[in-house]
Amino acid sequence: MSFFSEFKEFAVKGNVIDLAVGVIIGGAFGKIVDSLVGDVIMPVVSKIFGGLDFSNYFIPLAGQTAETLAEAKKHGAVLAYGSFITVSLNFIILAFVIFLMIKQINRLKREPEPAAAPAEPPPTPEDIQLLREIRDSLKR
């Protein structure tokens, strides 16, 4: 089998196509979650905790003084732990939403168990039946 025919066979398998679709949808879904966290959840958290804005939490490593993270990055290296908190929150929310989706899909996949019908005993094998007849004849 030639290299190209092997590659063609590999590329058109269902698993590769499914994986590609999953990656594309996952990227788009990640953007939705980023927007949900950045534009909906974080403003509410900020309001509850008195104007807390994680995105501007940083430690300047080059000795610079700045009010915002963007200004500090212009002047040198910074440790932007506020961005890490925001990304971590994005991950937790994304993982929770995916968990709920998988749980729902698994619930829909489950087939209802059939009603338990009275089980009939399997027919007795011939050799056992023959032994019973011999036993009964000896008893007589």
N, C-alpha and C positions, 0 to 999 in steps of 0.2 A: 504494500500500500504506500503510495507516495506521501510526502510530507504535506502537500496541499490538500489532498483528499482526507488525510487524518485531521488536519486543522478544520476543514469544512465540516466534517462529522462532529467534531468537538463543539464548534461554534453554533451549530444549529440544534444541538441538544436542548431540550426543554429547560434543564437546570440553568444553563448559561443565560438563556433569554430571561428566565424568571429572576435571576440574580441582577441582570442589567436593569430590568424594570424596577426591582426593589431598590436599587441604589438611586435611580433617578427620582422615584417617589419619595425615598427617604431624604434626599437633599432638599426637595421642595417642602416636605413636612418639617424639616429642621428650620427652614426659613420662617414658616408659619409659627413655630414654637418660639423662635427668637423674637418675632414681632409680638407674640402674646406676652412673653415675659417682659420685654423692654418697653412696650407701649401700653400694656394693660395692667399687669401684675405689679411691676416695680413702682409705677406711680402711686398705686394704692398702698403698697408697703411703705413708700416714702411718706405719704400723707399720714399714715397711722403712726409712724415713728418720728414724726416731726421734721419732715424735709430731708430725710436720709436719702442720699444718692450714692449708691455703691460705686458707680462708674468713676467718680473722682476721688476714690480712696487710693492713695499711692504713697510710696516712700521714695524720695529722690536719692539716687545712688551717686550722683555726680556733684552733690552739694548745692544744687540749684534751688531757687525758691520760685514757686509758681502756684497760681490759684487752681488751674485746671490740669488735667492729665495731658491734654494736647500741648499746652505750653511747656510742661515739664519735659515731655518727650523731645521737643525741639532743642532744649538746652543740654540734654544728655540722657544717660540711662536711668530708668525708673523701675521700681518694683510695683506693678499695677495689681495689687491684690484685690481691689474692688472689681476689676474686670473678671478676675478668677471667680469671685463670689457670684457674679451675674451668670457666668458660663456654667458654673456648678448648679445654680438654680435652674437654668435652662435644661441641663441634663436630667435633673431629678424630675422635672415636670414632663419632659419627653419620655423618660423611662416609665413614669406612671401612666401616661396616656397610652403608650404601646402595650403596657401590661393590661390595661382595661380593654383595649382592642383585641388582644390575643385571647383574653378570658371570654369575651363575647363570641369570638369566632369559634373557640372550642365548645362553648355552650351550644351554638347552632349546629356544629358538626355532629354532636352526640346523637346517636339514633335512640329513639325511645325503646326501652327494653320491652320485648313481647310479653304479653300476659302469660303467667305461668300456667300451662295446661297440665292436667293430671298426667303424670308420667306413667306409661304402661311398662311393665317389666319386659325386658328383652326376652325373646323366645329361648327356651332352654336348649343348649347344644345337644346334638344327637348322642354323643358319648355319655353325657350325664344322664340323659333319659334312659339309655340302655342299662347303665349301672343301677338306676333306681328300679327298673323292671326286674333285674337279676336279684337285687336285694329283696324285693317284695315276693318273688317266687321262692327264695330260700326261707323266708319267714313262714310261708304256707307249708 
